[in-house]
Amino acid sequence: MGAHNEKGGFVPPLAEKLVWQCAGCQTFNSTKVTKCKKCGADKPAKK
Ligand SMILES: [Zn+2]
C-alpha cells in the first residue's frame, strides 16, 4: 500500500494561469479581463 495522492497546495498552479485575485477585494477574475469585475481595480502587474 504505497499509493498516495499528491493533492497538496491550496490553489493548483493551473488555476493561477486562468484567474488572478484582486488585491483589493480578493475576488478572482478571469485573465481575460484587466480590471476587477467587482471593484474595478487594475490587475496586478506580472512578476
Ligand atoms: Zn477587486
mmCIF file of the protein (N, C-alpha, C, O) and its ligand, coordinates in Angstrom:
data_MODEL
# 
_entry.id   MODEL 
# 
loop_
_entity.id 
_entity.type 
_entity.pdbx_number_of_molecules 
1 polymer     1 
2 non-polymer 1 
# 
_entity_poly.entity_id                      1 
_entity_poly.type                           'polypeptide(L)' 
_entity_poly.nstd_linkage                   no 
_entity_poly.nstd_monomer                   no 
_entity_poly.pdbx_seq_one_letter_code       MGAHNEKGGFVPPLAEKLVWQCAGCQTFNSTKVTKCKKCGADKPAKK 
_entity_poly.pdbx_seq_one_letter_code_can   MGAHNEKGGFVPPLAEKLVWQCAGCQTFNSTKVTKCKKCGADKPAKK 
_entity_poly.pdbx_strand_id                 A 
# 
loop_
_entity_poly_seq.entity_id 
_entity_poly_seq.num 
_entity_poly_seq.mon_id 
_entity_poly_seq.hetero 
1 1  MET n 
1 2  GLY n 
1 3  ALA n 
1 4  HIS n 
1 5  ASN n 
1 6  GLU n 
1 7  LYS n 
1 8  GLY n 
1 9  GLY n 
1 10 PHE n 
1 11 VAL n 
1 12 PRO n 
1 13 PRO n 
1 14 LEU n 
1 15 ALA n 
1 16 GLU n 
1 17 LYS n 
1 18 LEU n 
1 19 VAL n 
1 20 TRP n 
1 21 GLN n 
1 22 CYS n 
1 23 ALA n 
1 24 GLY n 
1 25 CYS n 
1 26 GLN n 
1 27 THR n 
1 28 PHE n 
1 29 ASN n 
1 30 SER n 
1 31 THR n 
1 32 LYS n 
1 33 VAL n 
1 34 THR n 
1 35 LYS n 
1 36 CYS n 
1 37 LYS n 
1 38 LYS n 
1 39 CYS n 
1 40 GLY n 
1 41 ALA n 
1 42 ASP n 
1 43 LYS n 
1 44 PRO n 
1 45 ALA n 
1 46 LYS n 
1 47 LYS n 
# 
loop_
_struct_asym.id 
_struct_asym.entity_id 
A 1 
B 2 
# 
loop_
_chem_comp.id 
_chem_comp.type 
_chem_comp.mon_nstd_flag 
ALA 'L-peptide linking' y 
ASN 'L-peptide linking' y 
ASP 'L-peptide linking' y 
CYS 'L-peptide linking' y 
GLN 'L-peptide linking' y 
GLU 'L-peptide linking' y 
GLY 'peptide linking'   y 
HIS 'L-peptide linking' y 
LEU 'L-peptide linking' y 
LYS 'L-peptide linking' y 
MET 'L-peptide linking' y 
PHE 'L-peptide linking' y 
PRO 'L-peptide linking' y 
SER 'L-peptide linking' y 
THR 'L-peptide linking' y 
TRP 'L-peptide linking' y 
VAL 'L-peptide linking' y 
ZN  non-polymer         . 
# 
_pdbx_entity_nonpoly.entity_id   2 
_pdbx_entity_nonpoly.name        ? 
_pdbx_entity_nonpoly.comp_id     ZN 
# 
_pdbx_nonpoly_scheme.asym_id         B 
_pdbx_nonpoly_scheme.entity_id       2 
_pdbx_nonpoly_scheme.mon_id          ZN 
_pdbx_nonpoly_scheme.ndb_seq_num     1 
_pdbx_nonpoly_scheme.pdb_seq_num     101 
_pdbx_nonpoly_scheme.auth_seq_num    101 
_pdbx_nonpoly_scheme.pdb_mon_id      ZN 
_pdbx_nonpoly_scheme.auth_mon_id     ZN 
_pdbx_nonpoly_scheme.pdb_strand_id   A 
_pdbx_nonpoly_scheme.pdb_ins_code    . 
# 
loop_
_atom_site.group_PDB 
_atom_site.id 
_atom_site.type_symbol 
_atom_site.label_atom_id 
_atom_site.label_alt_id 
_atom_site.label_comp_id 
_atom_site.label_asym_id 
_atom_site.label_entity_id 
_atom_site.label_seq_id 
_atom_site.pdbx_PDB_ins_code 
_atom_site.Cartn_x 
_atom_site.Cartn_y 
_atom_site.Cartn_z 
_atom_site.occupancy 
_atom_site.B_iso_or_equiv 
_atom_site.pdbx_formal_charge 
_atom_site.auth_seq_id 
_atom_site.auth_comp_id 
_atom_site.auth_asym_id 
_atom_site.auth_atom_id 
_atom_site.pdbx_PDB_model_num 
ATOM   1   N  N  . MET A 1 1  ? 0.850   -1.199 0.000   1.00 0.00 ? 1   MET A N  1 
ATOM   2   C  CA . MET A 1 1  ? 0.000   0.000  0.000   1.00 0.00 ? 1   MET A CA 1 
ATOM   3   C  C  . MET A 1 1  ? 0.878   1.239  0.000   1.00 0.00 ? 1   MET A C  1 
ATOM   4   O  O  . MET A 1 1  ? 0.950   1.959  0.996   1.00 0.00 ? 1   MET A O  1 
ATOM   5   N  N  . GLY A 1 2  ? 1.529   1.479  -1.093  1.00 0.00 ? 2   GLY A N  1 
ATOM   6   C  CA . GLY A 1 2  ? 2.392   2.652  -1.126  1.00 0.00 ? 2   GLY A CA 1 
ATOM   7   C  C  . GLY A 1 2  ? 1.774   3.781  -1.917  1.00 0.00 ? 2   GLY A C  1 
ATOM   8   O  O  . GLY A 1 2  ? 2.406   4.816  -2.130  1.00 0.00 ? 2   GLY A O  1 
ATOM   9   N  N  . ALA A 1 3  ? 0.546   3.590  -2.353  1.00 0.00 ? 3   ALA A N  1 
ATOM   10  C  CA . ALA A 1 3  ? -0.094  4.633  -3.148  1.00 0.00 ? 3   ALA A CA 1 
ATOM   11  C  C  . ALA A 1 3  ? -0.382  5.862  -2.295  1.00 0.00 ? 3   ALA A C  1 
ATOM   12  O  O  . ALA A 1 3  ? -0.751  5.768  -1.124  1.00 0.00 ? 3   ALA A O  1 
ATOM   13  N  N  . HIS A 1 4  ? -0.203  6.984  -2.911  1.00 0.00 ? 4   HIS A N  1 
ATOM   14  C  CA . HIS A 1 4  ? -0.533  8.207  -2.197  1.00 0.00 ? 4   HIS A CA 1 
ATOM   15  C  C  . HIS A 1 4  ? -0.898  9.300  -3.199  1.00 0.00 ? 4   HIS A C  1 
ATOM   16  O  O  . HIS A 1 4  ? -0.387  9.332  -4.318  1.00 0.00 ? 4   HIS A O  1 
ATOM   17  N  N  . ASN A 1 5  ? -1.748  10.151 -2.795  1.00 0.00 ? 5   ASN A N  1 
ATOM   18  C  CA . ASN A 1 5  ? -2.161  11.248 -3.667  1.00 0.00 ? 5   ASN A CA 1 
ATOM   19  C  C  . ASN A 1 5  ? -1.327  12.490 -3.374  1.00 0.00 ? 5   ASN A C  1 
ATOM   20  O  O  . ASN A 1 5  ? -0.979  12.779 -2.229  1.00 0.00 ? 5   ASN A O  1 
ATOM   21  N  N  . GLU A 1 6  ? -1.027  13.197 -4.421  1.00 0.00 ? 6   GLU A N  1 
ATOM   22  C  CA . GLU A 1 6  ? -0.295  14.436 -4.219  1.00 0.00 ? 6   GLU A CA 1 
ATOM   23  C  C  . GLU A 1 6  ? -1.225  15.603 -4.529  1.00 0.00 ? 6   GLU A C  1 
ATOM   24  O  O  . GLU A 1 6  ? -1.136  16.258 -5.567  1.00 0.00 ? 6   GLU A O  1 
ATOM   25  N  N  . LYS A 1 7  ? -2.093  15.819 -3.601  1.00 0.00 ? 7   LYS A N  1 
ATOM   26  C  CA . LYS A 1 7  ? -3.073  16.890 -3.803  1.00 0.00 ? 7   LYS A CA 1 
ATOM   27  C  C  . LYS A 1 7  ? -2.793  18.068 -2.877  1.00 0.00 ? 7   LYS A C  1 
ATOM   28  O  O  . LYS A 1 7  ? -3.697  18.804 -2.481  1.00 0.00 ? 7   LYS A O  1 
ATOM   29  N  N  . GLY A 1 8  ? -1.543  18.219 -2.553  1.00 0.00 ? 8   GLY A N  1 
ATOM   30  C  CA . GLY A 1 8  ? -1.189  19.336 -1.679  1.00 0.00 ? 8   GLY A CA 1 
ATOM   31  C  C  . GLY A 1 8  ? -1.314  20.648 -2.412  1.00 0.00 ? 8   GLY A C  1 
ATOM   32  O  O  . GLY A 1 8  ? -1.361  20.687 -3.641  1.00 0.00 ? 8   GLY A O  1 
ATOM   33  N  N  . GLY A 1 9  ? -1.367  21.707 -1.663  1.00 0.00 ? 9   GLY A N  1 
ATOM   34  C  CA . GLY A 1 9  ? -1.463  23.025 -2.293  1.00 0.00 ? 9   GLY A CA 1 
ATOM   35  C  C  . GLY A 1 9  ? -2.884  23.523 -2.279  1.00 0.00 ? 9   GLY A C  1 
ATOM   36  O  O  . GLY A 1 9  ? -3.825  22.769 -2.527  1.00 0.00 ? 9   GLY A O  1 
ATOM   37  N  N  . PHE A 1 10 ? -3.030  24.768 -1.994  1.00 0.00 ? 10  PHE A N  1 
ATOM   38  C  CA . PHE A 1 10 ? -4.366  25.358 -1.895  1.00 0.00 ? 10  PHE A CA 1 
ATOM   39  C  C  . PHE A 1 10 ? -4.929  25.692 -3.264  1.00 0.00 ? 10  PHE A C  1 
ATOM   40  O  O  . PHE A 1 10 ? -6.082  25.376 -3.559  1.00 0.00 ? 10  PHE A O  1 
ATOM   41  N  N  . VAL A 1 11 ? -4.129  26.325 -4.095  1.00 0.00 ? 11  VAL A N  1 
ATOM   42  C  CA . VAL A 1 11 ? -4.574  26.671 -5.442  1.00 0.00 ? 11  VAL A CA 1 
ATOM   43  C  C  . VAL A 1 11 ? -3.680  25.976 -6.459  1.00 0.00 ? 11  VAL A C  1 
ATOM   44  O  O  . VAL A 1 11 ? -2.466  26.176 -6.452  1.00 0.00 ? 11  VAL A O  1 
ATOM   45  N  N  . PRO A 1 12 ? -4.257  25.173 -7.323  1.00 0.00 ? 12  PRO A N  1 
ATOM   46  C  CA . PRO A 1 12 ? -3.455  24.498 -8.349  1.00 0.00 ? 12  PRO A CA 1 
ATOM   47  C  C  . PRO A 1 12 ? -2.753  25.517 -9.231  1.00 0.00 ? 12  PRO A C  1 
ATOM   48  O  O  . PRO A 1 12 ? -3.344  26.544 -9.565  1.00 0.00 ? 12  PRO A O  1 
ATOM   49  N  N  . PRO A 1 13 ? -1.514  25.262 -9.616  1.00 0.00 ? 13  PRO A N  1 
ATOM   50  C  CA . PRO A 1 13 ? -0.763  26.191 -10.470 1.00 0.00 ? 13  PRO A CA 1 
ATOM   51  C  C  . PRO A 1 13 ? -1.522  26.550 -11.727 1.00 0.00 ? 13  PRO A C  1 
ATOM   52  O  O  . PRO A 1 13 ? -1.439  27.680 -12.210 1.00 0.00 ? 13  PRO A O  1 
ATOM   53  N  N  . LEU A 1 14 ? -2.255  25.600 -12.256 1.00 0.00 ? 14  LEU A N  1 
ATOM   54  C  CA . LEU A 1 14 ? -3.002  25.856 -13.485 1.00 0.00 ? 14  LEU A CA 1 
ATOM   55  C  C  . LEU A 1 14 ? -4.035  26.949 -13.270 1.00 0.00 ? 14  LEU A C  1 
ATOM   56  O  O  . LEU A 1 14 ? -4.250  27.787 -14.146 1.00 0.00 ? 14  LEU A O  1 
ATOM   57  N  N  . ALA A 1 15 ? -4.663  26.942 -12.130 1.00 0.00 ? 15  ALA A N  1 
ATOM   58  C  CA . ALA A 1 15 ? -5.691  27.942 -11.840 1.00 0.00 ? 15  ALA A CA 1 
ATOM   59  C  C  . ALA A 1 15 ? -5.117  29.346 -11.840 1.00 0.00 ? 15  ALA A C  1 
ATOM   60  O  O  . ALA A 1 15 ? -5.797  30.300 -12.217 1.00 0.00 ? 15  ALA A O  1 
ATOM   61  N  N  . GLU A 1 16 ? -3.878  29.474 -11.424 1.00 0.00 ? 16  GLU A N  1 
ATOM   62  C  CA . GLU A 1 16 ? -3.263  30.798 -11.375 1.00 0.00 ? 16  GLU A CA 1 
ATOM   63  C  C  . GLU A 1 16 ? -3.057  31.373 -12.769 1.00 0.00 ? 16  GLU A C  1 
ATOM   64  O  O  . GLU A 1 16 ? -2.906  32.583 -12.943 1.00 0.00 ? 16  GLU A O  1 
ATOM   65  N  N  . LYS A 1 17 ? -3.054  30.488 -13.756 1.00 0.00 ? 17  LYS A N  1 
ATOM   66  C  CA . LYS A 1 17 ? -2.879  30.962 -15.126 1.00 0.00 ? 17  LYS A CA 1 
ATOM   67  C  C  . LYS A 1 17 ? -4.211  31.340 -15.759 1.00 0.00 ? 17  LYS A C  1 
ATOM   68  O  O  . LYS A 1 17 ? -4.261  32.003 -16.795 1.00 0.00 ? 17  LYS A O  1 
ATOM   69  N  N  . LEU A 1 18 ? -5.274  30.911 -15.122 1.00 0.00 ? 18  LEU A N  1 
ATOM   70  C  CA . LEU A 1 18 ? -6.606  31.177 -15.670 1.00 0.00 ? 18  LEU A CA 1 
ATOM   71  C  C  . LEU A 1 18 ? -7.305  32.317 -14.954 1.00 0.00 ? 18  LEU A C  1 
ATOM   72  O  O  . LEU A 1 18 ? -8.191  32.970 -15.506 1.00 0.00 ? 18  LEU A O  1 
ATOM   73  N  N  . VAL A 1 19 ? -6.897  32.540 -13.731 1.00 0.00 ? 19  VAL A N  1 
ATOM   74  C  CA . VAL A 1 19 ? -7.538  33.598 -12.958 1.00 0.00 ? 19  VAL A CA 1 
ATOM   75  C  C  . VAL A 1 19 ? -6.486  34.393 -12.195 1.00 0.00 ? 19  VAL A C  1 
ATOM   76  O  O  . VAL A 1 19 ? -5.367  33.928 -11.980 1.00 0.00 ? 19  VAL A O  1 
ATOM   77  N  N  . TRP A 1 20 ? -6.862  35.579 -11.797 1.00 0.00 ? 20  TRP A N  1 
ATOM   78  C  CA . TRP A 1 20 ? -5.996  36.376 -10.933 1.00 0.00 ? 20  TRP A CA 1 
ATOM   79  C  C  . TRP A 1 20 ? -6.856  36.913 -9.811  1.00 0.00 ? 20  TRP A C  1 
ATOM   80  O  O  . TRP A 1 20 ? -8.046  37.173 -9.989  1.00 0.00 ? 20  TRP A O  1 
ATOM   81  N  N  . GLN A 1 21 ? -6.243  37.075 -8.658  1.00 0.00 ? 21  GLN A N  1 
ATOM   82  C  CA . GLN A 1 21 ? -7.001  37.515 -7.496  1.00 0.00 ? 21  GLN A CA 1 
ATOM   83  C  C  . GLN A 1 21 ? -6.776  38.986 -7.237  1.00 0.00 ? 21  GLN A C  1 
ATOM   84  O  O  . GLN A 1 21 ? -5.643  39.466 -7.195  1.00 0.00 ? 21  GLN A O  1 
ATOM   85  N  N  . CYS A 1 22 ? -7.869  39.682 -7.066  1.00 0.00 ? 22  CYS A N  1 
ATOM   86  C  CA . CYS A 1 22 ? -7.793  41.104 -6.791  1.00 0.00 ? 22  CYS A CA 1 
ATOM   87  C  C  . CYS A 1 22 ? -7.193  41.336 -5.408  1.00 0.00 ? 22  CYS A C  1 
ATOM   88  O  O  . CYS A 1 22 ? -7.597  40.718 -4.423  1.00 0.00 ? 22  CYS A O  1 
ATOM   89  N  N  . ALA A 1 23 ? -6.219  42.243 -5.361  1.00 0.00 ? 23  ALA A N  1 
ATOM   90  C  CA . ALA A 1 23 ? -5.567  42.534 -4.084  1.00 0.00 ? 23  ALA A CA 1 
ATOM   91  C  C  . ALA A 1 23 ? -6.485  43.340 -3.165  1.00 0.00 ? 23  ALA A C  1 
ATOM   92  O  O  . ALA A 1 23 ? -6.315  43.358 -1.946  1.00 0.00 ? 23  ALA A O  1 
ATOM   93  N  N  . GLY A 1 24 ? -7.457  44.002 -3.781  1.00 0.00 ? 24  GLY A N  1 
ATOM   94  C  CA . GLY A 1 24 ? -8.335  44.858 -3.000  1.00 0.00 ? 24  GLY A CA 1 
ATOM   95  C  C  . GLY A 1 24 ? -9.481  44.112 -2.342  1.00 0.00 ? 24  GLY A C  1 
ATOM   96  O  O  . GLY A 1 24 ? -9.740  44.274 -1.150  1.00 0.00 ? 24  GLY A O  1 
ATOM   97  N  N  . CYS A 1 25 ? -10.170 43.285 -3.139  1.00 0.00 ? 25  CYS A N  1 
ATOM   98  C  CA . CYS A 1 25 ? -11.359 42.612 -2.599  1.00 0.00 ? 25  CYS A CA 1 
ATOM   99  C  C  . CYS A 1 25 ? -11.243 41.093 -2.634  1.00 0.00 ? 25  CYS A C  1 
ATOM   100 O  O  . CYS A 1 25 ? -12.184 40.389 -2.266  1.00 0.00 ? 25  CYS A O  1 
ATOM   101 N  N  . GLN A 1 26 ? -10.104 40.589 -3.070  1.00 0.00 ? 26  GLN A N  1 
ATOM   102 C  CA . GLN A 1 26 ? -9.841  39.149 -3.065  1.00 0.00 ? 26  GLN A CA 1 
ATOM   103 C  C  . GLN A 1 26 ? -10.697 38.364 -4.057  1.00 0.00 ? 26  GLN A C  1 
ATOM   104 O  O  . GLN A 1 26 ? -10.737 37.134 -4.025  1.00 0.00 ? 26  GLN A O  1 
ATOM   105 N  N  . THR A 1 27 ? -11.379 39.096 -4.936  1.00 0.00 ? 27  THR A N  1 
ATOM   106 C  CA . THR A 1 27 ? -12.206 38.415 -5.925  1.00 0.00 ? 27  THR A CA 1 
ATOM   107 C  C  . THR A 1 27 ? -11.330 37.814 -7.018  1.00 0.00 ? 27  THR A C  1 
ATOM   108 O  O  . THR A 1 27 ? -10.336 38.411 -7.433  1.00 0.00 ? 27  THR A O  1 
ATOM   109 N  N  . PHE A 1 28 ? -11.708 36.640 -7.470  1.00 0.00 ? 28  PHE A N  1 
ATOM   110 C  CA . PHE A 1 28 ? -10.969 36.016 -8.563  1.00 0.00 ? 28  PHE A CA 1 
ATOM   111 C  C  . PHE A 1 28 ? -11.561 36.472 -9.888  1.00 0.00 ? 28  PHE A C  1 
ATOM   112 O  O  . PHE A 1 28 ? -12.775 36.427 -10.092 1.00 0.00 ? 28  PHE A O  1 
ATOM   113 N  N  . ASN A 1 29 ? -10.677 36.914 -10.792 1.00 0.00 ? 29  ASN A N  1 
ATOM   114 C  CA . ASN A 1 29 ? -11.115 37.390 -12.097 1.00 0.00 ? 29  ASN A CA 1 
ATOM   115 C  C  . ASN A 1 29 ? -10.437 36.590 -13.199 1.00 0.00 ? 29  ASN A C  1 
ATOM   116 O  O  . ASN A 1 29 ? -9.334  36.073 -13.022 1.00 0.00 ? 29  ASN A O  1 
ATOM   117 N  N  . SER A 1 30 ? -11.103 36.497 -14.319 1.00 0.00 ? 30  SER A N  1 
ATOM   118 C  CA . SER A 1 30 ? -10.520 35.819 -15.469 1.00 0.00 ? 30  SER A CA 1 
ATOM   119 C  C  . SER A 1 30 ? -9.307  36.586 -15.966 1.00 0.00 ? 30  SER A C  1 
ATOM   120 O  O  . SER A 1 30 ? -9.266  37.813 -15.869 1.00 0.00 ? 30  SER A O  1 
ATOM   121 N  N  . THR A 1 31 ? -8.331  35.886 -16.492 1.00 0.00 ? 31  THR A N  1 
ATOM   122 C  CA . THR A 1 31 ? -7.146  36.549 -17.040 1.00 0.00 ? 31  THR A CA 1 
ATOM   123 C  C  . THR A 1 31 ? -7.488  37.332 -18.298 1.00 0.00 ? 31  THR A C  1 
ATOM   124 O  O  . THR A 1 31 ? -6.671  38.093 -18.815 1.00 0.00 ? 31  THR A O  1 
ATOM   125 N  N  . LYS A 1 32 ? -8.717  37.130 -18.783 1.00 0.00 ? 32  LYS A N  1 
ATOM   126 C  CA . LYS A 1 32 ? -9.151  37.843 -19.992 1.00 0.00 ? 32  LYS A CA 1 
ATOM   127 C  C  . LYS A 1 32 ? -9.498  39.293 -19.695 1.00 0.00 ? 32  LYS A C  1 
ATOM   128 O  O  . LYS A 1 32 ? -9.570  40.126 -20.598 1.00 0.00 ? 32  LYS A O  1 
ATOM   129 N  N  . VAL A 1 33 ? -9.709  39.579 -18.432 1.00 0.00 ? 33  VAL A N  1 
ATOM   130 C  CA . VAL A 1 33 ? -10.030 40.951 -18.054 1.00 0.00 ? 33  VAL A CA 1 
ATOM   131 C  C  . VAL A 1 33 ? -8.851  41.569 -17.319 1.00 0.00 ? 33  VAL A C  1 
ATOM   132 O  O  . VAL A 1 33 ? -8.081  40.871 -16.659 1.00 0.00 ? 33  VAL A O  1 
ATOM   133 N  N  . THR A 1 34 ? -8.719  42.884 -17.442 1.00 0.00 ? 34  THR A N  1 
ATOM   134 C  CA . THR A 1 34 ? -7.582  43.555 -16.816 1.00 0.00 ? 34  THR A CA 1 
ATOM   135 C  C  . THR A 1 34 ? -8.005  44.396 -15.618 1.00 0.00 ? 34  THR A C  1 
ATOM   136 O  O  . THR A 1 34 ? -7.186  45.035 -14.957 1.00 0.00 ? 34  THR A O  1 
ATOM   137 N  N  . LYS A 1 35 ? -9.310  44.374 -15.360 1.00 0.00 ? 35  LYS A N  1 
ATOM   138 C  CA . LYS A 1 35 ? -9.791  45.087 -14.184 1.00 0.00 ? 35  LYS A CA 1 
ATOM   139 C  C  . LYS A 1 35 ? -10.705 44.177 -13.379 1.00 0.00 ? 35  LYS A C  1 
ATOM   140 O  O  . LYS A 1 35 ? -11.408 43.336 -13.940 1.00 0.00 ? 35  LYS A O  1 
ATOM   141 N  N  . CYS A 1 36 ? -10.693 44.347 -12.082 1.00 0.00 ? 36  CYS A N  1 
ATOM   142 C  CA . CYS A 1 36 ? -11.520 43.525 -11.208 1.00 0.00 ? 36  CYS A CA 1 
ATOM   143 C  C  . CYS A 1 36 ? -12.994 43.758 -11.530 1.00 0.00 ? 36  CYS A C  1 
ATOM   144 O  O  . CYS A 1 36 ? -13.451 44.894 -11.653 1.00 0.00 ? 36  CYS A O  1 
ATOM   145 N  N  . LYS A 1 37 ? -13.722 42.652 -11.663 1.00 0.00 ? 37  LYS A N  1 
ATOM   146 C  CA . LYS A 1 37 ? -15.133 42.753 -12.013 1.00 0.00 ? 37  LYS A CA 1 
ATOM   147 C  C  . LYS A 1 37 ? -15.960 43.289 -10.858 1.00 0.00 ? 37  LYS A C  1 
ATOM   148 O  O  . LYS A 1 37 ? -17.088 43.746 -11.043 1.00 0.00 ? 37  LYS A O  1 
ATOM   149 N  N  . LYS A 1 38 ? -15.394 43.229 -9.680  1.00 0.00 ? 38  LYS A N  1 
ATOM   150 C  CA . LYS A 1 38 ? -16.146 43.650 -8.506  1.00 0.00 ? 38  LYS A CA 1 
ATOM   151 C  C  . LYS A 1 38 ? -15.871 45.095 -8.102  1.00 0.00 ? 38  LYS A C  1 
ATOM   152 O  O  . LYS A 1 38 ? -16.793 45.887 -7.908  1.00 0.00 ? 38  LYS A O  1 
ATOM   153 N  N  . CYS A 1 39 ? -14.571 45.428 -7.976  1.00 0.00 ? 39  CYS A N  1 
ATOM   154 C  CA . CYS A 1 39 ? -14.259 46.778 -7.501  1.00 0.00 ? 39  CYS A CA 1 
ATOM   155 C  C  . CYS A 1 39 ? -13.576 47.643 -8.555  1.00 0.00 ? 39  CYS A C  1 
ATOM   156 O  O  . CYS A 1 39 ? -13.371 48.839 -8.349  1.00 0.00 ? 39  CYS A O  1 
ATOM   157 N  N  . GLY A 1 40 ? -13.223 47.029 -9.691  1.00 0.00 ? 40  GLY A N  1 
ATOM   158 C  CA . GLY A 1 40 ? -12.658 47.817 -10.785 1.00 0.00 ? 40  GLY A CA 1 
ATOM   159 C  C  . GLY A 1 40 ? -11.172 48.089 -10.643 1.00 0.00 ? 40  GLY A C  1 
ATOM   160 O  O  . GLY A 1 40 ? -10.608 48.867 -11.413 1.00 0.00 ? 40  GLY A O  1 
ATOM   161 N  N  . ALA A 1 41 ? -10.539 47.466 -9.680  1.00 0.00 ? 41  ALA A N  1 
ATOM   162 C  CA . ALA A 1 41 ? -9.095  47.671 -9.509  1.00 0.00 ? 41  ALA A CA 1 
ATOM   163 C  C  . ALA A 1 41 ? -8.336  47.049 -10.668 1.00 0.00 ? 41  ALA A C  1 
ATOM   164 O  O  . ALA A 1 41 ? -8.777  46.064 -11.259 1.00 0.00 ? 41  ALA A O  1 
ATOM   165 N  N  . ASP A 1 42 ? -7.195  47.633 -10.984 1.00 0.00 ? 42  ASP A N  1 
ATOM   166 C  CA . ASP A 1 42 ? -6.379  47.104 -12.072 1.00 0.00 ? 42  ASP A CA 1 
ATOM   167 C  C  . ASP A 1 42 ? -5.767  45.761 -11.694 1.00 0.00 ? 42  ASP A C  1 
ATOM   168 O  O  . ASP A 1 42 ? -5.465  45.496 -10.531 1.00 0.00 ? 42  ASP A O  1 
ATOM   169 N  N  . LYS A 1 43 ? -5.596  44.937 -12.697 1.00 0.00 ? 43  LYS A N  1 
ATOM   170 C  CA . LYS A 1 43 ? -4.938  43.659 -12.492 1.00 0.00 ? 43  LYS A CA 1 
ATOM   171 C  C  . LYS A 1 43 ? -3.484  43.922 -12.097 1.00 0.00 ? 43  LYS A C  1 
ATOM   172 O  O  . LYS A 1 43 ? -2.814  44.742 -12.724 1.00 0.00 ? 43  LYS A O  1 
ATOM   173 N  N  . PRO A 1 44 ? -2.997  43.246 -11.080 1.00 0.00 ? 44  PRO A N  1 
ATOM   174 C  CA . PRO A 1 44 ? -1.594  43.456 -10.664 1.00 0.00 ? 44  PRO A CA 1 
ATOM   175 C  C  . PRO A 1 44 ? -0.619  43.066 -11.751 1.00 0.00 ? 44  PRO A C  1 
ATOM   176 O  O  . PRO A 1 44 ? -0.843  42.109 -12.492 1.00 0.00 ? 44  PRO A O  1 
ATOM   177 N  N  . ALA A 1 45 ? 0.440   43.798 -11.837 1.00 0.00 ? 45  ALA A N  1 
ATOM   178 C  CA . ALA A 1 45 ? 1.452   43.525 -12.869 1.00 0.00 ? 45  ALA A CA 1 
ATOM   179 C  C  . ALA A 1 45 ? 2.095   42.167 -12.632 1.00 0.00 ? 45  ALA A C  1 
ATOM   180 O  O  . ALA A 1 45 ? 2.289   41.737 -11.495 1.00 0.00 ? 45  ALA A O  1 
ATOM   181 N  N  . LYS A 1 46 ? 2.413   41.517 -13.715 1.00 0.00 ? 46  LYS A N  1 
ATOM   182 C  CA . LYS A 1 46 ? 3.035   40.199 -13.610 1.00 0.00 ? 46  LYS A CA 1 
ATOM   183 C  C  . LYS A 1 46 ? 4.487   40.333 -13.211 1.00 0.00 ? 46  LYS A C  1 
ATOM   184 O  O  . LYS A 1 46 ? 5.146   41.293 -13.610 1.00 0.00 ? 46  LYS A O  1 
ATOM   185 N  N  . LYS A 1 47 ? 5.000   39.405 -12.441 1.00 0.00 ? 47  LYS A N  1 
ATOM   186 C  CA . LYS A 1 47 ? 6.374   39.437 -11.984 1.00 0.00 ? 47  LYS A CA 1 
ATOM   187 C  C  . LYS A 1 47 ? 7.333   39.125 -13.126 1.00 0.00 ? 47  LYS A C  1 
ATOM   188 O  O  . LYS A 1 47 ? 8.547   39.107 -12.925 1.00 0.00 ? 47  LYS A O  1 
HETATM 189 ZN ZN . ZN  B 2 .  ? -11.485 43.838 -6.603  1.00 0.00 2 101 ZN  A ZN 1 
# 
